[in-house]
């Protein structure tokens, strides 16, 4: 599902996070907050459906409004 980025939002929410890696390893770190992209994806009937996509800061900084974006590999919320 590929669409266009129509909005970017940063929600400051500093916290200490512990993550579980793919191989079972644990990692700890600090998070500044949530980086969210709103991506509109065209449906077969021509309507556009918005998805909120949570990304890391590196991806957030690299993407501009109007860019094409594939929401497939990310955690999304309609």
Secondary structure, 3 states (H helix, E strand, C coil): CEEEEEEEEEEEEEEEEEEECCCCCEEEEEEEEEEEEEEEEECCCCCEEEEEEEECHHHHHHCCCCCEEECCCCCEEC
